[in-house]
């Protein structure tokens, strides 16, 4: 395993942008729980805390693709640095409003403005795609590594944020996350030799269409949105189930098992060289996920308790990373040259919208149904993602590798309209 991943970092600067990017990713994973704890503590309202957190997620979902387009147009460093500086003021305002008990409406002004930053995971994947443009095996390994790093951050971030907010002061989690995120993003942007070149301007007589005009990308965004519903509903249902059994504190460890299973399988999937295309692998991965996500539902409905729920959630996590890696690989392949950040921003936005919707529906079911019933929502979401992929499999299978040297034309590319 070490030899395969060591080969990735043979490229000069690869290790530097990976390590600096980890700081910003950790910050992103700390934001949600830190915001909820801060607002709930200062205003004594979980409803307000959830609404403020949702406002931040909505801002990220809208702003991330737009910033991705700017990154593709002007470069990672030229967009990242101004964004960090622009977000510093609203974040300081949010912390001050919370500390001094400002009116609640001020939170809905500061939180969205402080949340909109470029998609660092997408920028890192764009760097790998640029470094290994002619090596699809290395790109697959890099995507697997990126997915595993995402899982590590989403395991450690909430724990760190909760610890800081409860052991120091309520603002400590967001304050630390802002410092880590700003520092990490600035250091990441400073790694200029691995930054992908800026896409050329459209020549006279060409039309630059939006990436969502690609039918294949729309299919993938729909799949990512359905998987986001799975993640959001599973998180809320797990917390509610553990709470119903009198072990609410165990929910964090149970969700950590999902991330652990995903992180391990992500690293292992980077070593697998499949002869099948990514569209077929995505269909197979979603099929396995749809089967394994039934395990928590069976445990919950049968009253199996936390001892059986933990292995079931770990099994679900094992199916997550390979599926997400293949999905992101497909996103890269269906996008035209120079539109990676915008397209991956849309994919992540779909996940975030799905998480918000899944959390809302899962919370309503947990409030009014018996413990464990909410696990039916992740099962239904997995089936929906599988159905969408199956219906669009022929279209997705037409995707030509963006950087494999093929000469295929991409939907959404700059297409001559004159001369």
FENTARA-V558466 format. One record per residue. N is the residue number from 1. RES is the residue in one letter. OMEGA is omega in radians with two decimals (NA if undefined). Layout:
BEGIN
n-><N;N>
res-><RES;RES>
omega-><OMEGA;OMEGA>
END
This chain:
BEGIN
n-><1;2;3;4;5;6;7;8;9;10;11;12;13;14;15;16;17;18;19;20;21;22;23;24;25;26;27;28;29;30;31;32;33;34;35;36;37;38;39;40;41;42;43;44;45;46;47;48;49;50;51;52;53;54;55;56;57;58;59;60;61;62;63;64;65;66;67;68;69;70;71;72;73;74;75;76;77;78;79;80;81;82;83;84;85;86;87;88;89;90;91;92;93;94;95;96;97;98;99;100;101;102;103;104;105;106;107;108;109;110;111;112;113;114;115;116;117;118;119;120;121;122;123;124;125;126;127;128;129;130;131;132;133;134;135;136;137;138;139;140;141;142;143;144;145;146;147;148;149;150;151;152;153;154;155;156;157;158;159;160;161;162;163;164;165;166;167;168;169;170;171;172;173;174;175;176;177;178;179;180;181;182;183;184;185;186;187;188;189;190;191;192;193;194;195;196;197;198;199;200;201;202;203;204;205;206;207;208;209;210;211;212;213;214;215;216;217;218;219;220;221;222;223;224;225;226;227;228;229;230;231;232;233;234;235;236;237;238;239;240;241;242;243;244;245;246;247;248;249;250;251;252;253;254;255;256;257;258;259;260;261;262;263;264;265;266;267;268;269;270;271;272;273;274;275;276;277;278;279;280;281;282;283;284;285;286;287;288;289;290;291;292;293;294;295;296;297;298;299;300;301;302;303;304;305;306;307;308;309;310;311;312;313;314;315;316;317;318;319;320;321;322;323;324;325;326;327;328;329;330;331;332;333;334;335;336;337;338;339;340;341;342;343;344;345;346;347;348;349;350;351;352;353;354;355;356;357;358;359;360;361;362;363;364;365;366;367;368;369;370;371;372;373;374;375;376;377;378;379;380;381;382;383;384;385;386;387;388;389;390;391;392;393;394;395;396;397;398;399;400;401;402;403;404;405;406;407;408;409;410;411;412;413;414;415;416;417;418;419>
res-><X;X;X;X;X;X;X;X;X;X;X;X;X;X;X;X;X;X;X;X;X;X;X;X;X;X;X;X;X;X;X;X;X;X;X;X;X;X;X;X;X;X;X;X;X;X;X;X;X;X;X;X;X;X;X;X;X;X;X;X;X;X;X;X;X;X;X;X;X;X;X;X;X;X;X;X;X;X;X;X;X;X;X;X;X;X;X;X;X;X;X;X;X;X;X;X;X;X;X;X;X;X;X;X;X;X;X;X;X;X;X;X;X;X;X;X;X;X;X;X;X;X;X;X;X;X;X;X;X;X;X;X;X;X;X;X;X;X;X;X;X;X;X;X;X;X;X;X;X;X;X;X;X;X;X;X;X;X;X;X;X;X;X;X;X;X;X;X;X;X;X;X;X;X;X;X;X;X;X;X;X;X;X;X;X;X;X;X;X;X;X;X;X;X;X;X;X;X;X;X;X;X;X;X;X;X;X;X;X;X;X;X;X;X;X;X;X;X;X;X;X;X;X;X;X;X;X;X;X;X;X;X;X;X;X;X;X;X;X;X;X;X;X;X;X;X;X;X;X;X;X;X;X;X;X;X;X;X;X;X;X;X;X;X;X;X;X;X;X;X;X;X;X;X;X;X;X;X;X;X;X;X;X;X;X;X;X;X;X;X;X;X;X;X;X;X;X;X;X;X;X;X;X;X;X;X;X;X;X;X;X;X;X;X;X;X;X;X;X;X;X;X;X;X;X;X;X;X;X;X;X;X;X;X;X;X;X;X;X;X;X;X;X;X;X;X;X;X;X;X;X;X;X;X;X;X;X;X;X;X;X;X;X;X;X;X;X;X;X;X;X;X;X;X;X;X;X;X;X;X;X;X;X;X;X;X;X;X;X;X;X;X;X;X;X;X;X;X;X;X;X;X;X;X;X;X;X;X;X;X;X;X;X;X;X;X;X;X;X>
omega-><-3.06;-3.13;-3.13;-3.11;3.05;-3.14;3.11;-3.01;3.05;3.11;-3.14;3.08;-3.09;3.14;-3.10;-3.10;3.09;-3.11;3.14;3.11;3.13;3.14;-3.13;3.12;3.12;3.10;-3.12;-3.11;3.09;-2.93;-3.05;-3.09;3.14;3.11;-3.12;-3.12;-3.13;-3.08;3.14;-3.13;-3.05;-3.09;3.12;-3.12;3.06;3.10;3.10;3.14;3.12;-3.14;3.12;3.11;3.13;3.10;3.09;3.13;3.13;3.12;3.11;-3.11;3.13;-3.02;-3.04;3.09;3.13;3.08;3.08;3.09;3.11;3.11;3.11;-3.05;-3.01;-3.14;-3.06;-3.07;-3.07;3.09;-3.05;-3.07;3.09;3.14;3.10;-3.14;-3.13;-3.12;-3.08;-3.13;3.10;3.12;3.07;3.10;3.12;-3.13;3.13;3.11;3.13;-3.08;-3.06;3.04;3.10;3.10;-3.04;-3.09;3.14;3.12;-3.11;3.01;-3.03;-3.03;3.12;-3.13;-3.13;-3.02;-3.00;3.08;3.13;3.13;-3.05;3.09;3.10;3.13;3.10;3.12;3.08;3.10;3.10;3.14;3.11;-3.10;-3.07;-3.09;-3.08;-3.09;-3.10;3.11;3.12;3.11;3.09;3.10;3.13;3.09;3.09;3.10;-3.13;3.12;3.11;3.09;3.06;-3.11;3.11;-3.14;-3.12;2.93;-3.02;-3.04;3.14;3.12;3.14;3.13;3.13;-3.13;-3.14;-3.10;-3.06;-3.08;-3.13;3.10;-2.99;-3.13;-3.00;-3.12;3.13;-3.14;3.13;3.13;3.13;3.13;3.13;-3.10;3.14;3.13;-3.12;-3.12;3.10;3.11;3.09;-3.13;-3.12;3.13;-2.96;-3.02;3.08;-3.12;3.14;3.11;3.14;3.10;-3.14;3.07;3.08;3.13;3.08;-3.14;3.08;3.13;-3.14;-3.07;3.10;-3.07;3.13;3.01;3.06;3.12;-3.13;3.10;3.09;3.08;-3.11;3.08;3.08;3.11;3.13;3.10;3.11;3.10;3.04;3.06;3.10;-3.10;-3.08;-3.13;-3.13;3.13;-3.11;-3.12;3.13;3.10;-3.12;-3.12;3.11;3.12;3.13;3.12;3.11;-3.12;-3.06;-3.12;-3.13;-3.10;3.13;3.12;3.12;3.11;3.06;3.10;3.06;-3.14;3.13;3.10;-3.14;3.14;-3.14;-3.12;3.09;3.10;-3.13;-3.12;3.10;-3.13;-3.06;3.08;-3.08;3.09;-3.14;3.14;-3.11;3.13;3.11;3.11;3.11;3.12;3.13;-3.14;3.11;3.06;3.09;3.13;3.14;3.09;-3.06;-3.12;3.03;-3.09;3.08;3.12;3.13;3.12;-3.11;-3.11;-3.14;-3.12;-3.07;3.10;-3.04;-3.11;3.09;-3.13;-3.12;3.10;3.12;3.12;3.08;3.12;3.08;3.13;3.14;-3.12;-3.02;-2.99;3.12;3.13;-3.14;3.10;3.14;3.11;3.12;3.06;3.11;3.10;3.13;-3.06;-3.11;-3.10;3.06;3.10;3.07;3.12;-3.05;-3.06;3.10;-3.12;3.12;3.02;3.08;3.12;3.13;3.08;3.07;3.10;-3.12;3.09;3.11;3.11;3.13;3.14;3.14;3.11;-3.14;-3.14;3.13;3.10;3.12;3.12;3.13;-3.12;-2.96;-3.11;-3.12;-3.11;3.12;-3.13;-3.10;3.10;3.04;-3.12;3.05;3.11;3.13;3.14;3.10;3.10;3.11;3.11;3.12;-3.13;3.13;3.14;3.13;-3.14;-3.10;-3.04;-3.12;3.11;-3.13;-3.10;3.10;-3.06;3.09;-3.13;-3.08;-3.03;-3.11;3.13;3.12;-3.10;-3.10;3.08;-3.10;3.00;3.12;3.13;3.08;-3.03;3.13;3.11;3.14;3.03;NA>
END
